[in-house]
Amino acid sequence: MQTPVERVTPASVDELAAFVARCDREGVAIAIEGGNTLHGMGLSARAGIALSTLGLNRIVEDAPADLTVAVQSGVRLQTLAATLARHGTFVPFDAPLAVDATVGGTLAAGWLGPRRHLYGRPRDYILGTVAVLADGTIARAGGMVVKNVAGYDMSRLYTGSFGTLCVLAQANMKTLPLPTHARFFLAKLPEGTRTRAIAYCSSMPIAPSAVFWIEGFSRAIDGDDGPEGRLLVLLEGSDALVERATRELRSAIGRAGVPETRIADAGARESLARVIDAYVTSITERSITYRIAAAPDDAESRALGLRALAERFELRNDIIVDAMNGDIVFRISDLDAHALAGKIEMFDDALHDEEPRASVIAGDHPARTLLQVWGAPPEGLDRMRELKTRFDPNGTLNAGRFVGGI
């Protein structure tokens, strides 16, 4: 595998296109980098040079009256959120480490956040894109108007392709009005309360923005565990809506047998961000974190099965269950990197026997490259390879970064 020895940071789309075209002609493979906050997903690209998008950092157009915004791919998520908040709007990216994460990297990774049951996925907000193809062609798709379009939606094709089809240079997106009020709830779960608490909270008439069952992650996420972990809930909306939902939530938690709940308005969204950051927080080189997609109704039981599996291998474990969407974030760790090395490959095999589609989302252990980081190949893998060949016949862009070695 080639190791990039040089990093290039184009400051304009034209400069980016010229650089990519030259590399394609000369047979130089490119590794595309944004904020590197999701570097734990997939494998490193086979490349001779690194391309950073951080020079493409302009907010091209912010039109709050039209609920649209156009940004270059290197804009940080925190920068975008702060800009939009001044006009009372937002885009629900809900990606980890927003201070460093970029718009382009988050879209390229196809990141799915915990509020998507309420607001939709980041890809649902894309109106148009400017992308640089492997031969240097600047390809524009869509525009800045919210409307139905005929033909192929190329912008959505690029989303989740991990930079293997193009270098995303700009994204035009619709925005939403920012909820005026956010409130966070935190409760220790006594013995025998977890299942009821999760079920009651996730089925409230006014849907919470997020409901999490958490065990562990004690240094990363607010609160301490009870005998069955802890429950975190986020409510958002108008003052009147949040007050009504608060009464419903208190009733639900009480009926579940949870005697005490901590409520916070100040810093509610920051508390949510700490949960999301924990998804990709590693314990030096002695942890690996997996993400498993489950149905909300069976996420708890599957998470408990994973915990039992980790205990069989004498591995420590931390759990986040997103009760509204069914996502399970499962981090295993050991006393040191050497101890983890002696178990991780066998554990990974056993894990994928139970959860074939489990994917690695974080971990800096050297043995990570030996794991099934994408899980079982998707049914459409051959079609994905055909698309890669059509878009990038020379294998210039992020070769090997994506599922199946694409």
N, C-alpha and C positions, 0 to 999 in steps of 0.2 A: 504494500500500500504506500502510495506517495504521501509524504507529509508536507503540507504547505509551508513554504519558507518565506513567503512574502504576502503582505496584506495590502489590498488596494481599496480605497474609499472614494468612489466617484461622487462628485458634488452636484451633478445634474443628470437628467435622463439621457441626454445626448452623449455625455461622457461615459455613462454606464453602457449604452448600446455599443459604442465604439470599442470599449474594452472587451465586452463579451464576444463581439464579432471577431476581434483579433485572436482571442483565445481559441475560438471554435476553428478558425482557419489554421492555427498553428498546432492544434491538438493538445492544448493545455487544459486540463480539467480544473473546474472551479468549485470551491466549497463556499457556499453562500452563508453569510453570518448576519444576524441582527443583534439583539441583546444577549444571545446565547442563554437565555433563561430556561429554554426547553431543550438544552443539549442532551439531557438524559433520555430523550425519546429517540428511538431508532439507533443507527450506528453512524459513525463518522463517515463523511464522504471521502471517496478516493480522489484526491485532488493534488495539484501542484501549486495552486495559488488560492489564497482566501480573498473573497470579495465581501466587504462590509457595506451594508446599506445605511450606516449611520450618518453618512453625508447627505442623504436624501431626507432632510428633517424639517421640511416646510409644511405648514398648514396652508394649503393652496387656496381654499375658499371655505369660509364658515358662514352659512346662510341660515341663521336661527329662525327667521320668518318662514322659510321653506322647509325647516327641519331636515337640512342636508349639510354635509361637510365633505370636503375633499382634502386628503392628507397624503403626503409622501410616505413611503413604506418604512423609513427609518424614524418616524415620529414615535416617541415613547408613549405608552398608554397613559401614564400619569400626566404627561403634558397635554395630551388630547382631552383627558377627563377634566383637567383644570380649565382649559380653554372653553369647553362646552358648558361647564358648570356656571361660568359667568353669565351665560344667557339662559340658564335653567334647562339645559338639555344634557343628554348622555347617550352613549352607545354601550350596551352591556357586554363588554368583552369578558370580564371576570376571569382574567388570566393571572397566573402567579407573577410575583415580583414586578408589579406594574411600573415601578420607578425605572427599571431597566428594560423591560419587555417592549418590543416594537409592534406597531400595527401590522407590518408585513410579515414578521415572524409568527405572530399569533394566528394570522389568517393562513399562512403557509402550513402551519402545523394542524390546522383544523381544530383548534382548541375548543372544548365544550365546557362551559361554565355551569355553576350550580343554579343560576337563575333562569336557565333556558326554558324550563317548564312554563315560566311566566312571560318571558320576553322574547324567546326564540334564540337561535344560534347566531354568532357573529356573521356567518355567511349570509344569513337572511337579511342583513342590513346593507349588503353591497348593491349599489346601483350601477357601478361601472368601474373599470380598472384601466390602468396603463401598465403594460408589461413588456419586458424585453425578452424576446425569444432567443433560442440558442445561437441563431445565426446573426443576431444583432438587430433583427427587425423590431421596431417599436409598434406593438399591437394595442389598439384601443378598443375597448368593448363597453357597451352601455353608455351612460352619461351621468347627468345630475338630476334627472327627473324621475319621480316615483310613478312608474307606469308598467304595464305589461308589454313585453317585447316578443316578437316572433323569432324563431330560429334558435341556434345553440346559445346557451348562457355560458360563455367562456370564462367569465369571472368566477362562477361557481366551480368550474372544472379546475381552475388554478388553486382554489381554496382546499387545503388538506393534501396537496400534492408534494409538500416538503421541498419545494423549490426544484423539483426534478423536471418540470415542464417549462418554466420561465423564471425570470427574476421579477418579482412584483415591485413596481416602481411607485405606483399611486393607487389609492383606493378611494372611490366616491361612495359615500354611505348616507343612508337616512338616519336620523336621530330620533330620540324620544324625549318627551318632557320629563325632567328629573323629578321623581317623587319628592314632595316637600318635607316629608317626615320619615325617619327610619328609627326603628327601635329593636334592640337586641335582647334576647332572653337566654339565660344560662341556668341550668339546673343539674345538680348531682342526681343520679338515678339510683334509688334504693333497690334492694333485692326484689325481683319480681315485678318491676315497673317498666322495663325497657320496651317490651313489645307493645304494651298498651299506649305508652307515651308516644312512641313513633306513630302508631296507627291513628291515634286521636289528633295529633298535631298535623299530620300530613293530609287529613281528610276534613279539615275545617272548612266551613262555608266560604270564608274569605281566605283564599290560599296564601300561605306565607311565601315570602320571596325565597326563603331557604330554610330547610330543616336538616340538621345533622345529628347523627349519633356518633360519638367519638369515644375511643379508648386510647389512652396514651397521648403522644404529642404534647407532653406536659410543658415543655419549654417553648413550644411554638404557638400553641393555641390557648386562648383564655380558659380559666377555670381548672378545677380538679375533679377527678373521677370519683363517683360513688361506687358501690359494689357492682353496678352494671354500667359503668362509664358515665358519660354526661350528655346532656341534650342542649343543643344550641339552635335557636330559632331567630330568623330575621323577618320583621314586618316592615312594609313600606307602603306609602300612600299619603293621602291627605290626613290632616290632623284628626278629622272625624272618623275616617276609615281605620286609622291605626288604633284609635281609642276603642272602637267597636271590636276590632280584631283582638285587641289586648284582653278584653273581657272574655271573649270566646276561648282564647288560648289559656288564660288562667283556669277557666273551668275545665278545659280538656286535660291540662296537666294535673289538676287536682283530682279529677276522676281516675286518672291513671295511678294515683297513689304517691305522687311526688309532693312532699310537704313544703318545699321551699324553692323559690325562683328568684334569681337576681335579674333586675331589669335596668337597662342603660339606654338612654337616648344619645348622649354625647359619645362620639366614637363608634357608633353602631356599624357604620360601613367599614371602618378600620378593623373592627373585630371580624367582619366577614373576610376582609382581605387577608388577615392572619391565617384564617382557615385555608383559604385558597393557596397562600404561599406555602403552607405546610405540605401540600400535595407533592412539591418537588424539593423539600428540604431534606438534605442527606445528613447522616451522622458521619462526617469525614469519609473515610473509605470503608466503613464497616456496616453499610446498609444498602439495601436495594428496595425500591418502591415500585409496586405494580398497580395498575388500574384495571378494574374489571367492570364491564357493563352488565348490569342485571336489571330485571324488572323490579320496580319499587316494592312489590309485595313479597319478593323472596330475597331481597338484598341482605336483610339482617341474618337470615339463616345461612346464606352462603358465606357471609363474613365470619360467622361463628365457625363454619367448617374450615375456613382458611386459618383461623386462629388455632384450631385443634391440630391442623397440619403443621403449622410452625412449631407448636409445642412438642410435637412428635420428633421434630428435628432439633429440639432444644435451642430454638431461635426466639429471641425477643420479638415482639410485634406491636405495631401501632395501627389503629383502624380509624378510618373516616368513612361513614356511610351517608351518602346524600339521599335522604329518604324521599325527596320529591322526584328525583330522576332515576334512582337505582344504582348510581355509581358507587363502587367500592374502591377506596384507596387503601392499600395494604403495604405497610413498610415492615420489612424484617431486618434484624440486625443481630450482631454478636459482639463479644467483648472486644475483639480487635479484628483487623482485616485478615490476619492469618487464620483465625478461628472460622471466620465466615467463608474463606476460600475452601476449607475442607468440607463444607456442607452445601454450598450454594448451587452447584450443578445438579446434585441429586434432588435438592429441594425444588429447583426449577422444573425438573422432569416430573416430579410428583405433583407439583402445582398445576402443570398443564395437562396432566391426566384428569384432574378435576375441573379445571377452568381452561379449556383449550385456547380461548381468545385473550387470555390475560396478557397485557403488554407492560413492558418496563417504561416508567416515565421519569425515574430519577435513580441516581446511584453512580458513584465514582470508583467503585471497586474494579481493579484490573480484570477480574474474571467476568465482568459484565458483557464483554464481547463474545463470550462463549454461551450466553443464555439465549433463550427464544424470545428476543426482545419484542417481537411483534405478535407472538403467539402463532396459532394456526393460520396458514395463508388464507386470504379471502377467496371466495368462489370466483370473483372477477379478475384474478391475478393475471391471467393471459391477456385479457383485454387491456389491463393497465400497462403491461409490457408493450403491447402494440402502440398505445398512445405515446409512451416514452420514445419509442423508435421513430414515430412520426414527428414528434415535436423536437427531439434531440437525437438525431441519428448518430452523431459522433460521441455521445455520452459526455458532453461538456459540463452539464449542470448537475451538481450534487449527486454524482454517480455513487450508487450503493447506499445512499442515505435512507431510502424508503423501503417499505415492505418488499420482501422477495428479492432484495438486492438491487432494486430499480434505481 
